């Protein structure tokens, strides 16, 4: 399934839903991803200044794939 993300709150909610669906706590996800529990909470709450590399690392730990597309982009 694909989900359009328009802001950091959308992304945070998606990460939170994926975490909960997998039965993980924020502490569990922090341990799996190698990131801090505080960071997980900040991302889930839509913090707009979160480091993009760490956000991608967090999403990848949940099996999420982040992709970007636009009308003019070619392969």
C-alpha positions in Angstrom: 0.0 0.0 0.0 1.2 3.5 -0.7 0.4 6.5 1.4 1.0 10.1 0.4 2.9 12.1 3.0 2.5 15.9 2.9 4.2 16.9 6.2 6.1 15.6 9.2 2.9 15.0 11.1 1.7 12.6 8.4 5.0 10.8 8.4 5.0 10.6 12.2 1.5 9.1 12.3 2.4 6.5 9.7 5.5 5.5 11.7 3.4 5.3 14.9 0.7 3.2 13.2 3.4 0.8 11.8 5.0 0.5 15.2 1.8 -0.3 17.0 0.7 -2.7 14.3 3.9 -4.6 14.9 3.2 -4.6 18.7 6.3 -2.5 19.5 6.7 0.1 22.1 8.7 3.3 21.4 11.5 1.7 23.5 11.4 -1.4 21.3 11.6 0.5 18.1 14.5 2.6 19.5 16.4 -0.5 20.3 15.8 -2.1 16.9 16.7 1.0 15.0 19.7 2.0 17.2 18.1 5.4 17.9 16.9 7.0 21.1 13.4 6.6 22.6 13.1 10.4 22.8 13.8 10.6 19.0 11.2 8.0 18.2 8.6 10.1 20.2 9.6 13.3 18.5 9.3 11.8 15.0 5.9 10.3 15.9 4.8 13.7 17.1 5.8 15.3 13.8 8.9 17.2 14.8 9.9 19.1 11.7 13.6 19.4 12.4 14.3 15.7 12.8 17.4 14.5 10.9 16.2 13.0 7.6 18.8 10.2 7.7 17.6 9.1 11.1 14.0 9.2 10.1 14.7 7.0 7.1 16.6 4.6 9.4 13.6 4.5 11.8 11.2 3.9 8.9 13.4 1.1 7.5 13.5 -0.6 10.9 9.7 -1.0 10.5 9.9 -2.3 7.0 8.7 1.0 5.5 10.0 2.3 2.2 10.1 6.0 1.6 9.9 7.1 -2.1 9.6 10.4 -3.9 7.9 11.0 -7.1 6.8 13.8 -9.4 5.2 14.3 -12.8 8.4 15.4 -14.5 10.7 12.8 -13.0 12.0 10.0 -15.3 13.7 6.7 -14.4 
